[in-house]
Amino acid sequence: MKNEDLILQKLETIEAELMEMRKSRLELQELKDDLSPLMKSSFQHLLRELGQVDHGFELEDGFLMLKRFLRNMKNIAYMLDQMENAIELFHTMEPMLKSSVHNTIRFLGTMEQRGVFRTYEAMLEVRAKVAAQYGPEDIEQMSDSFVQMLGLLKKISTPGSIAFLNKLAEMPASMNLKDAEPLGFRGMLAAMRDPELREGLGVGLQMAKSLQKLK
């Protein structure tokens, strides 16, 4: 290759590099032209904001805060460590918390289906009606009687007492008082032939014996 060709080749390379540099410079100039208004506006806004805090800010305050920051580096590091531990604990407990939330929602749904909340609502309405009808003094006086009634309920909660009360509750349904007629001595003697009547009189005598406890 001749020297003239080498020189021409180098000149072409230099020209290509210069063109590339010129292209980059033009792109930078365009970027500068685009950013200049934005930077100018941002700088003016920053000056306005700083002007608003000019009276409440002093350079000594900045140095004081910096010194306090440097002085409490250990405390800040400790706080960051505790924050990391708290975050790790949260990540560890997150699955359990999600499971607990689902179980709680499911439990509340079951309670709602069983009508527990409606029962509580009805109880609150009863309490509101009682409060509207009776004053605190009246309710306080009734509290002793209520306690005694609870004791009575405890006594009649035995299986035998419950069965006896159920039979007493069924008696009115088995009687027809419209068919009742006056009964004389002869009628009583005739009625004594009925086994059910004799058995009923026996039950009545047993109950009569228990009435002496009321004395």
Backbone as CSV, one residue per row, in Angstrom:
resi,resn,N_x,N_y,N_z,CA_x,CA_y,CA_z,C_x,C_y,C_z
1,MET,0.858,-1.197,0.000,0.000,0.000,0.000,0.888,1.239,0.000
2,LYS,0.539,2.178,-0.859,1.326,3.396,-0.980,1.084,4.314,0.203
3,ASN,2.042,5.223,0.383,1.925,6.185,1.486,0.698,7.065,1.326
4,GLU,0.378,7.413,0.077,-0.794,8.275,-0.135,-2.074,7.563,0.305
5,ASP,-2.133,6.264,0.038,-3.325,5.513,0.445,-3.432,5.422,1.964
6,LEU,-2.258,5.219,2.621,-2.271,5.170,4.086,-2.724,6.491,4.674
7,ILE,-2.223,7.574,4.094,-2.598,8.899,4.598,-4.090,9.133,4.407
8,LEU,-4.610,8.749,3.239,-6.042,8.923,2.984,-6.890,8.075,3.938
9,GLN,-6.397,6.863,4.211,-7.140,5.993,5.128,-7.181,6.581,6.528
10,LYS,-6.039,7.114,6.998,-5.996,7.731,8.324,-6.877,8.967,8.382
11,LEU,-6.851,9.745,7.290,-7.700,10.935,7.255,-9.180,10.557,7.321
12,GLU,-9.541,9.486,6.630,-10.937,9.043,6.685,-11.315,8.584,8.097
13,THR,-10.364,7.882,8.750,-10.633,7.438,10.124,-10.803,8.621,11.059
14,ILE,-9.882,9.608,10.920,-9.966,10.815,11.760,-11.263,11.561,11.491
15,GLU,-11.648,11.631,10.217,-12.883,12.333,9.866,-14.100,11.627,10.471
16,ALA,-14.073,10.287,10.437,-15.192,9.541,11.027,-15.272,9.770,12.530
17,GLU,-14.092,9.796,13.198,-14.082,10.041,14.641,-14.566,11.444,14.961
18,LEU,-14.142,12.416,14.124,-14.595,13.789,14.342,-16.108,13.905,14.152
19,MET,-16.626,13.195,13.169,-18.066,13.221,12.951,-18.817,12.606,14.137
20,GLU,-18.241,11.530,14.668,-18.872,10.899,15.829,-18.834,11.821,17.035
21,MET,-17.682,12.495,17.237,-17.561,13.437,18.344,-18.525,14.603,18.165
22,ARG,-18.655,15.075,16.932,-19.572,16.183,16.667,-21.014,15.752,16.941
23,LYS,-21.335,14.527,16.562,-22.677,14.020,16.815,-22.953,13.929,18.313
24,SER,-21.969,13.426,19.078,-22.133,13.339,20.528,-22.274,14.715,21.144
25,ARG,-21.458,15.695,20.630,-21.529,17.052,21.168,-22.895,17.671,20.897
26,LEU,-23.432,17.404,19.703,-24.759,17.925,19.381,-25.835,17.306,20.279
27,GLU,-25.689,16.018,20.547,-26.664,15.365,21.426,-26.585,15.928,22.838
28,LEU,-25.350,16.160,23.321,-25.192,16.756,24.646,-25.757,18.168,24.689
29,GLN,-25.552,18.906,23.599,-26.075,20.267,23.548,-27.604,20.261,23.565
30,GLU,-28.185,19.316,22.836,-29.645,19.205,22.848,-30.162,18.836,24.242
31,LEU,-29.445,17.911,24.891,-29.846,17.542,26.249,-29.726,18.728,27.199
32,LYS,-28.644,19.496,27.036,-28.460,20.685,27.863,-29.568,21.699,27.623
33,ASP,-29.907,21.891,26.351,-30.978,22.837,26.033,-32.321,22.376,26.606
34,ASP,-32.538,21.054,26.615,-33.798,20.541,27.163,-33.847,20.653,28.682
35,LEU,-32.690,20.423,29.329,-32.665,20.420,30.793,-32.519,21.809,31.396
36,SER,-32.013,22.741,30.634,-31.764,24.081,31.192,-33.026,24.721,31.757
37,PRO,-34.155,24.743,31.038,-35.360,25.340,31.638,-35.823,24.601,32.887
38,LEU,-35.724,23.257,32.834,-36.149,22.476,33.989,-35.250,22.734,35.190
39,MET,-33.931,22.769,34.971,-33.000,23.037,36.058,-33.204,24.439,36.614
40,LYS,-33.444,25.390,35.717,-33.659,26.761,36.164,-34.914,26.857,37.018
41,SER,-35.987,26.201,36.567,-37.232,26.218,37.335,-37.067,25.523,38.677
42,SER,-36.364,24.383,38.685,-36.143,23.661,39.940,-35.297,24.479,40.896
43,PHE,-34.285,25.152,40.383,-33.420,25.974,41.227,-34.203,27.138,41.832
44,GLN,-35.045,27.765,41.020,-35.856,28.858,41.541,-36.832,28.370,42.613
45,HIS,-37.410,27.190,42.377,-38.322,26.622,43.376,-37.576,26.305,44.667
46,LEU,-36.354,25.776,44.537,-35.542,25.479,45.713,-35.216,26.748,46.481
47,LEU,-34.889,27.828,45.756,-34.605,29.098,46.428,-35.829,29.612,47.182
48,ARG,-37.006,29.460,46.582,-38.219,29.908,47.264,-38.480,29.093,48.528
49,GLU,-38.285,27.769,48.430,-38.506,26.924,49.601,-37.506,27.236,50.702
50,LEU,-36.249,27.439,50.320,-35.240,27.797,51.321,-35.524,29.159,51.922
51,GLY,-36.078,30.056,51.119,-36.430,31.372,51.643,-37.506,31.297,52.706
52,GLN,-38.401,30.296,52.613,-39.456,30.159,53.605,-38.932,29.651,54.933
53,VAL,-37.852,28.862,54.906,-37.296,28.332,56.156,-36.063,29.106,56.594
54,ASP,-35.809,30.221,55.947,-34.603,30.987,56.266,-34.624,31.474,57.706
55,HIS,-35.789,31.926,58.176,-35.867,32.475,59.527,-35.862,31.385,60.591
56,GLY,-36.230,30.150,60.234,-36.272,29.088,61.224,-35.092,28.149,61.155
57,PHE,-34.132,28.421,60.331,-32.986,27.527,60.178,-31.696,28.315,60.337
58,GLU,-30.817,27.762,61.116,-29.493,28.343,61.291,-28.452,27.265,61.069
59,LEU,-27.307,27.679,60.619,-26.250,26.722,60.312,-25.818,25.957,61.552
60,GLU,-25.860,26.635,62.710,-25.470,25.966,63.955,-26.393,24.784,64.259
61,ASP,-27.675,24.939,63.875,-28.601,23.827,64.101,-28.209,22.608,63.275
62,GLY,-27.768,22.856,62.057,-27.335,21.751,61.219,-26.127,21.037,61.798
63,PHE,-25.146,21.816,62.298,-23.972,21.202,62.919,-24.354,20.453,64.189
64,LEU,-25.297,21.025,64.960,-25.733,20.356,66.185,-26.399,19.019,65.871
65,MET,-27.236,19.006,64.842,-27.880,17.751,64.459,-26.858,16.740,63.954
66,LEU,-25.876,17.204,63.206,-24.839,16.303,62.712,-24.053,15.697,63.863
67,LYS,-23.718,16.527,64.868,-22.974,16.008,66.021,-23.809,14.998,66.802
68,ARG,-25.084,15.306,66.968,-25.936,14.352,67.679,-26.066,13.048,66.899
69,PHE,-26.132,13.156,65.579,-26.207,11.958,64.749,-24.956,11.108,64.911
70,LEU,-23.786,11.750,64.877,-22.538,11.007,65.023,-22.395,10.446,66.427
71,ARG,-22.882,11.196,67.424,-22.754,10.753,68.798,-23.640,9.544,69.083
72,ASN,-24.730,9.421,68.368,-25.688,8.339,68.614,-25.623,7.256,67.545
73,MET,-24.482,7.091,66.934,-24.342,6.067,65.909,-24.625,4.674,66.466
74,LYS,-24.171,4.402,67.703,-24.422,3.091,68.297,-25.917,2.868,68.513
75,ASN,-26.579,3.908,69.001,-28.026,3.775,69.211,-28.761,3.567,67.894
76,ILE,-28.325,4.276,66.863,-28.958,4.119,65.554,-28.713,2.716,65.007
77,ALA,-27.464,2.220,65.187,-27.162,0.862,64.732,-27.992,-0.164,65.502
78,TYR,-28.139,0.061,66.825,-28.964,-0.842,67.630,-30.418,-0.805,67.167
79,MET,-30.903,0.397,66.870,-32.280,0.528,66.403,-32.475,-0.202,65.075
80,LEU,-31.505,-0.088,64.185,-31.595,-0.787,62.905,-31.568,-2.297,63.095
81,ASP,-30.721,-2.764,64.049,-30.691,-4.203,64.331,-32.045,-4.691,64.844
82,GLN,-32.628,-3.918,65.761,-33.931,-4.309,66.294,-35.001,-4.293,65.210
83,MET,-34.877,-3.328,64.300,-35.838,-3.260,63.201,-35.696,-4.481,62.295
84,GLU,-34.455,-4.884,62.039,-34.237,-6.086,61.233,-34.801,-7.322,61.936
85,ASN,-34.592,-7.402,63.268,-35.143,-8.537,64.016,-36.667,-8.546,63.958
86,ALA,-37.256,-7.352,64.063,-38.717,-7.270,63.998,-39.226,-7.691,62.625
87,ILE,-38.514,-7.279,61.580,-38.923,-7.657,60.221,-38.792,-9.162,60.024
88,GLU,-37.679,-9.746,60.525,-37.514,-11.199,60.424,-38.609,-11.929,61.197
89,LEU,-38.933,-11.405,62.399,-40.001,-12.023,63.186,-41.339,-11.942,62.458
90,PHE,-41.583,-10.807,61.813,-42.834,-10.659,61.067,-42.898,-11.651,59.913
91,HIS,-41.775,-11.793,59.181,-41.755,-12.753,58.073,-41.942,-14.183,58.577
92,THR,-41.414,-14.466,59.790,-41.571,-15.803,60.354,-43.013,-16.072,60.774
93,MET,-43.638,-15.049,61.358,-44.995,-15.227,61.883,-46.081,-14.965,60.843
94,GLU,-45.698,-14.428,59.692,-46.710,-14.080,58.692,-47.572,-15.271,58.281
95,PRO,-46.986,-16.470,58.003,-47.866,-17.604,57.657,-48.821,-17.971,58.784
96,MET,-48.309,-17.942,60.042,-49.188,-18.273,61.163,-50.280,-17.234,61.327
97,LEU,-49.931,-15.957,61.115,-50.943,-14.907,61.231,-52.025,-15.078,60.176
98,LYS,-51.597,-15.397,58.946,-52.591,-15.615,57.890,-53.505,-16.782,58.236
99,SER,-52.898,-17.866,58.755,-53.708,-19.019,59.135,-54.664,-18.663,60.267
100,SER,-54.178,-17.868,61.240,-55.037,-17.472,62.357,-56.193,-16.613,61.879
101,VAL,-55.908,-15.722,60.938,-56.978,-14.861,60.411,-58.034,-15.703,59.702
102,HIS,-57.586,-16.668,58.892,-58.540,-17.535,58.192,-59.371,-18.351,59.188
103,ASN,-58.695,-18.879,60.220,-59.424,-19.667,61.216,-60.426,-18.804,61.973
104,THR,-60.025,-17.566,62.287,-60.936,-16.664,62.996,-62.151,-16.339,62.145
105,ILE,-61.914,-16.059,60.861,-63.038,-15.757,59.963,-63.960,-16.966,59.842
106,ARG,-63.371,-18.156,59.734,-64.184,-19.371,59.627,-64.989,-19.594,60.917
107,PHE,-64.335,-19.349,62.064,-65.027,-19.521,63.346,-66.182,-18.538,63.485
108,LEU,-65.936,-17.272,63.105,-67.002,-16.271,63.180,-68.148,-16.615,62.235
109,GLY,-67.802,-17.152,61.056,-68.849,-17.570,60.131,-69.699,-18.698,60.707
110,THR,-69.041,-19.646,61.383,-69.782,-20.742,62.016,-70.691,-20.225,63.123
111,MET,-70.169,-19.290,63.915,-70.984,-18.699,64.982,-72.181,-17.960,64.413
112,GLU,-71.981,-17.280,63.293,-73.093,-16.568,62.662,-74.144,-17.545,62.146
113,GLN,-73.698,-18.658,61.557,-74.643,-19.655,61.059,-75.437,-20.288,62.197
114,ARG,-74.819,-20.454,63.342,-75.519,-21.038,64.486,-76.427,-20.038,65.193
115,GLY,-76.358,-18.797,64.800,-77.235,-17.793,65.398,-76.752,-17.244,66.719
116,VAL,-75.460,-17.426,67.022,-74.943,-16.948,68.304,-75.016,-15.429,68.385
117,PHE,-74.637,-14.757,67.307,-74.643,-13.295,67.336,-76.066,-12.751,67.423
118,ARG,-77.010,-13.431,66.770,-78.399,-12.996,66.889,-78.904,-13.178,68.316
119,THR,-78.441,-14.261,68.963,-78.825,-14.474,70.360,-78.266,-13.377,71.248
120,TYR,-76.994,-13.027,71.042,-76.398,-11.942,71.817,-77.129,-10.629,71.567
121,GLU,-77.521,-10.408,70.320,-78.246,-9.183,70.003,-79.590,-9.145,70.730
122,ALA,-80.273,-10.296,70.761,-81.541,-10.359,71.484,-81.336,-10.143,72.978
123,MET,-80.242,-10.695,73.525,-79.948,-10.490,74.943,-79.690,-9.019,75.241
124,LEU,-78.994,-8.346,74.340,-78.751,-6.918,74.533,-80.056,-6.131,74.485
125,GLU,-80.959,-6.542,73.610,-82.251,-5.869,73.555,-83.029,-6.082,74.851
126,VAL,-82.955,-7.307,75.403,-83.624,-7.572,76.679,-83.039,-6.701,77.782
127,ARG,-81.725,-6.594,77.821,-81.078,-5.753,78.829,-81.484,-4.296,78.665
128,ALA,-81.609,-3.858,77.414,-82.037,-2.477,77.191,-83.464,-2.259,77.689
129,LYS,-84.347,-3.242,77.453,-85.719,-3.118,77.931,-85.777,-3.126,79.457
130,VAL,-84.974,-3.981,80.083,-84.933,-4.021,81.548,-84.430,-2.698,82.103
131,ALA,-83.378,-2.152,81.468,-82.836,-0.872,81.924,-83.842,0.258,81.747
132,ALA,-84.669,0.159,80.701,-85.677,1.201,80.494,-86.826,1.080,81.485
133,GLN,-87.107,-0.151,81.933,-88.239,-0.380,82.827,-87.862,-0.205,84.295
134,TYR,-86.641,-0.596,84.653,-86.219,-0.569,86.047,-84.951,0.263,86.187
135,GLY,-84.848,0.905,87.346,-83.669,1.698,87.630,-82.575,0.864,88.266
136,PRO,-81.386,1.439,88.476,-80.286,0.688,89.105,-80.646,0.174,90.490
137,GLU,-81.407,0.964,91.271,-81.780,0.523,92.614,-82.686,-0.700,92.555
138,ASP,-83.643,-0.676,91.606,-84.544,-1.828,91.476,-83.786,-3.085,91.077
139,ILE,-82.875,-2.938,90.133,-82.102,-4.105,89.686,-81.222,-4.624,90.815
140,GLU,-80.682,-3.713,91.637,-79.855,-4.145,92.771,-80.694,-4.914,93.781
141,GLN,-81.937,-4.476,94.004,-82.814,-5.194,94.925,-83.198,-6.558,94.369
142,MET,-83.374,-6.643,93.065,-83.759,-7.923,92.458,-82.596,-8.890,92.332
143,SER,-81.374,-8.394,92.502,-80.215,-9.267,92.303,-80.191,-10.401,93.314
144,ASP,-80.553,-10.112,94.595,-80.568,-11.174,95.606,-81.596,-12.241,95.257
145,SER,-82.776,-11.788,94.817,-83.806,-12.756,94.426,-83.365,-13.565,93.214
146,PHE,-82.641,-12.914,92.323,-82.161,-13.623,91.139,-81.168,-14.710,91.526
147,VAL,-80.309,-14.421,92.500,-79.350,-15.430,92.963,-80.083,-16.605,93.588
148,GLN,-81.124,-16.312,94.376,-81.903,-17.397,94.977,-82.624,-18.221,93.915
149,MET,-83.090,-17.550,92.873,-83.740,-18.286,91.784,-82.755,-19.206,91.081
150,LEU,-81.504,-18.752,90.958,-80.490,-19.626,90.364,-80.268,-20.859,91.224
151,GLY,-80.288,-20.668,92.554,-80.177,-21.819,93.444,-81.350,-22.767,93.290
152,LEU,-82.551,-22.202,93.105,-83.728,-23.039,92.883,-83.618,-23.813,91.574
153,LEU,-83.128,-23.139,90.535,-82.937,-23.823,89.259,-81.935,-24.960,89.379
154,LYS,-80.921,-24.753,90.215,-79.937,-25.813,90.417,-80.571,-27.024,91.087
155,LYS,-81.487,-26.760,92.042,-82.121,-27.866,92.748,-83.042,-28.670,91.839
156,ILE,-83.744,-27.978,90.944,-84.703,-28.695,90.093,-84.074,-29.164,88.782
157,SER,-82.752,-29.040,88.694,-82.084,-29.468,87.463,-81.699,-30.937,87.484
158,THR,-82.096,-31.663,88.554,-81.820,-33.096,88.591,-82.729,-33.818,87.600
159,PRO,-82.312,-34.972,87.116,-83.155,-35.694,86.144,-84.550,-36.001,86.674
160,GLY,-84.642,-36.384,87.962,-85.955,-36.697,88.517,-86.865,-35.487,88.561
161,SER,-86.310,-34.330,88.969,-87.125,-33.114,89.040,-87.574,-32.678,87.659
162,ILE,-86.674,-32.776,86.688,-87.037,-32.374,85.327,-88.131,-33.277,84.769
163,ALA,-88.023,-34.587,85.025,-89.059,-35.513,84.551,-90.399,-35.209,85.216
164,PHE,-90.365,-34.892,86.531,-91.599,-34.565,87.249,-92.249,-33.307,86.682
165,LEU,-91.439,-32.271,86.425,-91.978,-31.027,85.874,-92.519,-31.230,84.466
166,ASN,-91.868,-32.077,83.686,-92.380,-32.360,82.341,-93.756,-33.027,82.405
167,LYS,-93.917,-33.947,83.356,-95.218,-34.607,83.493,-96.282,-33.622,83.950
168,LEU,-95.913,-32.708,84.870,-96.866,-31.689,85.297,-97.277,-30.792,84.137
169,ALA,-96.300,-30.475,83.267,-96.615,-29.618,82.123,-97.524,-30.315,81.120
170,GLU,-97.475,-31.663,81.083,-98.317,-32.408,80.147,-99.729,-32.644,80.686
171,MET,-99.937,-32.446,81.977,-101.244,-32.729,82.572,-102.371,-31.878,81.987
172,PRO,-102.223,-30.551,81.824,-103.352,-29.769,81.288,-103.806,-30.245,79.918
173,ALA,-102.882,-30.735,79.103,-103.266,-31.183,77.765,-104.094,-32.463,77.804
174,SER,-103.930,-33.261,78.867,-104.670,-34.531,78.965,-106.011,-34.384,79.682
175,MET,-106.308,-33.201,80.200,-107.566,-32.988,80.927,-108.560,-32.240,80.058
176,ASN,-109.825,-32.578,80.246,-110.921,-31.882,79.564,-111.889,-31.407,80.642
177,LEU,-111.715,-30.195,81.116,-112.519,-29.676,82.218,-113.971,-29.453,81.829
178,LYS,-114.256,-29.361,80.536,-115.645,-29.167,80.114,-116.514,-30.385,80.448
179,ASP,-115.887,-31.550,80.505,-116.645,-32.769,80.818,-116.811,-32.992,82.316
180,ALA,-116.263,-32.098,83.139,-116.360,-32.264,84.594,-117.801,-32.035,85.050
181,GLU,-118.321,-32.944,85.917,-119.683,-32.856,86.440,-119.650,-32.964,87.960
182,PRO,-120.680,-32.440,88.623,-120.756,-32.599,90.085,-120.779,-34.080,90.453
183,LEU,-120.071,-34.393,91.520,-119.913,-35.797,91.912,-120.337,-35.946,93.366
184,GLY,-121.278,-36.863,93.613,-121.726,-37.137,94.968,-120.964,-38.298,95.580
185,PHE,-121.474,-38.725,96.757,-120.773,-39.799,97.467,-120.815,-41.086,96.669
186,ARG,-122.005,-41.395,96.112,-122.099,-42.612,95.320,-121.209,-42.530,94.077
187,GLY,-121.178,-41.334,93.473,-120.319,-41.182,92.297,-118.854,-41.374,92.638
188,MET,-118.481,-40.918,93.843,-117.092,-41.102,94.268,-116.784,-42.575,94.464
189,LEU,-117.753,-43.304,95.066,-117.530,-44.735,95.256,-117.413,-45.446,93.916
190,ALA,-118.247,-45.027,92.960,-118.175,-45.652,91.639,-116.865,-45.312,90.937
191,ALA,-116.410,-44.070,91.132,-115.165,-43.661,90.482,-113.966,-44.380,91.060
192,MET,-114.092,-44.838,92.317,-112.961,-45.525,92.932,-112.665,-46.852,92.256
193,ARG,-113.594,-47.324,91.433,-113.318,-48.561,90.702,-112.292,-48.339,89.585
194,ASP,-112.087,-47.063,89.204,-111.140,-46.749,88.108,-109.712,-46.877,88.635
195,PRO,-108.893,-47.791,88.047,-107.509,-47.942,88.527,-106.699,-46.645,88.402
196,GLU,-106.925,-45.894,87.351,-106.159,-44.656,87.170,-106.472,-43.658,88.277
197,LEU,-107.754,-43.606,88.693,-108.118,-42.694,89.765,-107.469,-43.116,91.071
198,ARG,-107.495,-44.415,91.357,-106.872,-44.891,92.593,-105.373,-44.604,92.589
199,GLU,-104.758,-44.812,91.425,-103.309,-44.515,91.334,-103.060,-43.019,91.500
200,GLY,-103.949,-42.190,90.924,-103.797,-40.750,91.080,-103.952,-40.312,92.517
201,LEU,-104.903,-40.941,93.250,-105.060,-40.612,94.665,-103.817,-40.995,95.461
202,GLY,-103.204,-42.115,95.073,-101.971,-42.506,95.757,-100.861,-41.491,95.536
203,VAL,-100.755,-41.016,94.298,-99.751,-39.984,94.017,-100.061,-38.713,94.799
204,GLY,-101.377,-38.377,94.882,-101.757,-37.185,95.627,-101.421,-37.299,97.099
205,LEU,-101.594,-38.489,97.686,-101.242,-38.684,99.089,-99.744,-38.510,99.317
206,GLN,-98.946,-39.033,98.376,-97.493,-38.855,98.498,-97.116,-37.377,98.424
207,MET,-97.776,-36.652,97.546,-97.503,-35.222,97.445,-97.983,-34.494,98.689
208,ALA,-99.101,-34.956,99.260,-99.610,-34.326,100.482,-98.639,-34.498,101.639
209,LYS,-97.978,-35.659,101.703,-96.981,-35.857,102.751,-95.828,-34.864,102.621
210,SER,-95.465,-34.563,101.373,-94.348,-33.634,101.161,-94.728,-32.194,101.463
211,LEU,-96.024,-31.893,101.504,-96.447,-30.519,101.765,-96.113,-30.064,103.177
212,GLN,-95.862,-30.995,104.095,-95.538,-30.598,105.461,-94.208,-29.853,105.541
213,LYS,-93.369,-30.005,104.480,-92.101,-29.273,104.455,-92.313,-27.782,104.238
214,LEU,-93.515,-27.411,103.765,-93.800,-25.997,103.555,-94.116,-25.274,104.858
215,LYS,-94.309,-26.021,105.936,-94.691,-25.415,107.210,-93.535,-24.639,107.808
